[in-house]
Each structure stands twice: as C-alpha cells, then as structure tokens.
C-alpha cells in the first residue's frame, strides 16, 4: 500500500464540493431511493434546489465538515435493511444487508470517493487491467468476453489450462476500514476526508429494519469490538474495493510464477493475465502455452492449487474471504486419440488429486469443486463452459424471452405501450450478452419466435405477420422489430472494432485469436478481410462465428499492419 512515485508528484485530491456539483448530484439522484435515518428524504433536498441561498448554506456546512475532518453526529446513524437473497428463505446466512445512510453523507462519498478517487486512479494508470468492475468505460461483458477468448485460444492452440473461479464472500461488508483508508491515501486522498469517513464509520450506530419496524436498539463499534465494512449502500464502497482489489491483484502477479500467457504466432505481441475480475467475481488461471515442455497433469493441478491458495491468503489479509459454495475449477488438458486432440473429461482426470485449500486461520484443507469441461457455469449473467457451446445459454434465454412475452400478452398495455415494452424491456433483456455469444440462427430464431408473435398480437397485428416487414426499417414501412441473429452479429463486430481501436487488453486478445486462427486456416488472405472461403476445419470460436456472419452478409474488415503468411514465391 505504499504510495506510487507517480502519485507523489501529484497534488492531493480536491475535497471541496462546489454548489454546482452539489446541485447536479442531488438533481440526478432518483427521488425514490431510500436514504436518511433522520427522515431528511431526498425529496426535501430536491425541493430545496430551487433556493440558492438554502442550498448554498447546506453545501457550505458540508464543506466545513469535510475540510476540518469533523464527524457530524447525524451522519453516525444508519438503518440496516435485511433482504432475502432467496425469496422465502429467511435464514440469516442468506440475507443481504443494505445500509441506509444520510443523503448528504452519501453525497460526500459519491463525489470524493466514487468520482474523484476513481478518476485519479484511472488518470495515473494505477488500476491495471485485471479488475473490470466499478470503473468507467468498463462493463461485465468485457470480463465475459475475456473468459471466452481464453477458452477459445486454449482450443485453437491445444494448450493446457487451469482456471479457478471464485467469489469473495460479503465483499463490501468485510473490508477492513483502515486498509480502505490506506488504499485511498495511496492514491492521494487527503487526511481530512479520510478522518471524516473513518470517523463516521467508527461512530456509526446501526439499527435494524424489518417488516415490524425499526429496532430501538443498535449495534456499533466499541472497546475491544470493531465493526468492519464500508457497507453495501455506501457511495464509497465500490471505489474502496476497487482500490484494495487492484493492489491484491497486482500482488498476485508478483507471488505467482506464471499466469495465462498467449502470444501471436510471430511472437511480436503477448498478453499474460493472472486474473480477470469484475468486482468480487474473479477467475484466476494459468497455462503452459508457448513452453518448450508442456506441464504434466499433476503439475498443472498443483500449480493451480498453489495459485488458488495464494489468492485466498491475499483476500484474507485484507479482511475478505472466499465463498466456498461458489468456487470451482476447470482443468483443460489435452489427450491425443488416433492423432486427434480431445479434451480430457472429469472421469479421465479421476486419478489426479483434486484441489484443496485452507481458509482463514483454519489449517483444514477444504476440497474445491471440480467441473467437467462440458459443465456450464453462470458468470455475470452468462452461461459458459470451456467448450463454449452456448447450449445452456439458449435454454435460459428462451425461457426468459417467453416469460416476458407471456406477461405482455396477459397485460392491459395499449399497442404503443406494448411497443415501448418490446424496445426497452424485452430487447435489452435478450441482447445484453449477444456480443459474447456464438448462437446459431436456428437457436436465436427459437428464442424470438414466441415472443415476436405475442408482441405482434398485442399490438394489433396477426402473429403470422410477414417477418420481412416486421424486421424492416420504418422508412420502408417496417415495424423496426429486431432480428436477434442480425443483432448478435452486429454487436460482435462492434465489440471487436471497439476493443481493437482502443487497444484494450481484450483487443489484444482478439488480435492474438485472429492471428492464431489465421495460422490454423493456412490461407494467404486475411480471414476477416476475405471471409468467403469455406473453412470447415478451423476451430469453432468467437472469431470464426464473426467470420461466418460476415460471409453471409458480404461484409469485410480491413486491418492495417496485419500479420499474414509470407508468400514463398
């Protein structure tokens, strides 16, 4: 947690909040948000925005508290709301705790921590590439796409890979407040803001809210008892975990010998990743690509176990812990049967010792679940496995699409309201993951068939209305419905171009995948510049799916300085 040299040369983060920033934040804050145990509802703050005098005085009082590092007693009250994670299951270990803080205290945290602290980390390049969550211009799809590209390259290159998927238990509630303050100070947060934030957390009194009301008693820190956690519901929690997790992920790179390394065929570009994280969900991994001697199966398993144990200890040192029920691992190891490569199944790996790690202070080694390469897991909304077959994804999306369609057909929505529901409810719910999937035209047709008919019927059209007109543009008399296969293809091309243009880590992985597939194809023409030749022998993957879509629609992409085979003569 030492302050980097780049930060030492910068001015401390400004902690003064201007009147315009104060107004802008309160104005954009949804009034329906629950806040303020003191009953100073957001509606009161919004109503006072019309009075510059009152709002200016309130902003001044806020700045006085921050600049002097004060701990206002009103800020030291919070209400803990308990929400069932599983409807109908009130077990205490399955409850999600959301804290309701004072609105102006949370405003301070959102502006100083969530905005300025994160901006400082981004501008000074202190966050690295491993953590995708709680950062501007990053999305969960980026982490999903990285995972898919990793699986794709392992199949294209026939390289052995071990991955450990894990979830941090009660992420924000287990943050050690002192470490959170040190992580913020590491990036230039001044002492006055740290004193206010840490002081409020220390003096905070938490009341419990249930269906019977708010408790008279409370729990709080005291002599010999310190409450950890910046709390879910705090505007600072995402930034606090971001600043801590990036240090942990950087430490993992130092403590582990090798991660997931991939190179272009000519060796000019390489990407080595040890972990891909989105907030508290992470996948750690390592492979033996480009090594002269591949690892043996026991060696791969042992290295993955060591890496997993290292990550557990790093989390534990920061106050965190792994959620064992959500942790699992894959071992992708190749065997050759009559000259053809095959991934070894879980039954083939039965003789290999499973991964076991300790947790916290305990010396008991707990076994981690081993998933077969055909077994699908849910990650950030996506259903994925090392084969990337999308079978479970199709089943899930079809069920979701039909569920929404059934709700629409039985509703009292008007024709126009039905169209709004289609465009702004149904379409986002089914297209969210399409940039990362490789579902076929038949798969997506089965997903949209029932829903399209239901929406047409509710809008006053025959459910058998010609689909050419249904999916056609408005200027040609169409209804502007979206064909999911076309949407998937367009969104994949958009994602590919954006990542390559911005030279992100995902973009570099895409370029490595393209060149590796080009090597497998063995053609002189770039596989995406001339996608027309039928290449049935290349590995089905995200890049090949884009190529097939481009060939069907007569599309082409031109690459500058692209690698290709040197013509022999």
Secondary structure as UniProt FT lines:
FT   HELIX           5..8
FT   HELIX           19..28
FT   TURN            31..32
FT   TURN            37..38
FT   HELIX           42..47
FT   HELIX           48..50
FT   HELIX           52..67
FT   TURN            68..69
FT   HELIX           73..76
FT   STRAND          77..84
FT   TURN            87..88
FT   HELIX           92..94
FT   STRAND          95..100
FT   HELIX           103..109
FT   HELIX           110..117
FT   HELIX           118..123
FT   TURN            124..125
FT   TURN            128..130
FT   TURN            133..134
FT   TURN            136..137
FT   HELIX           140..157
FT   STRAND          161..168
FT   TURN            169..171
FT   HELIX           172..174
FT   HELIX           177..186
FT   TURN            187..188
FT   HELIX           191..203
FT   STRAND          205..210
FT   TURN            211..212
FT   STRAND          213..214
FT   STRAND          219..220
FT   TURN            223..224
FT   TURN            232..233
FT   TURN            235..236
FT   HELIX           237..255
FT   STRAND          260..263
FT   TURN            265..266
FT   STRAND          270..273
FT   STRAND          275..278
FT   TURN            279..280
FT   STRAND          281..287
FT   TURN            289..290
FT   HELIX           297..317
FT   TURN            318..319
FT   HELIX           324..326
FT   STRAND          328..332
FT   STRAND          334..337
FT   TURN            338..339
FT   STRAND          340..343
FT   TURN            346..351
FT   STRAND          356..357
FT   TURN            360..361
FT   STRAND          366..367
FT   STRAND          369..370
FT   TURN            373..374
FT   STRAND          377..379
FT   TURN            380..381
FT   STRAND          382..384
FT   TURN            386..387
FT   HELIX           391..409
FT   HELIX           415..421
FT   HELIX           422..426
FT   HELIX           427..431
FT   TURN            432..433
FT   HELIX           434..436
FT   HELIX           441..458
FT   TURN            459..460
FT   TURN            463..464
FT   HELIX           467..470
FT   HELIX           474..476
FT   HELIX           484..501
FT   TURN            502..503
FT   HELIX           505..521
FT   TURN            527..529
FT   TURN            536..537
FT   HELIX           542..552
FT   TURN            553..554
FT   TURN            560..561
//
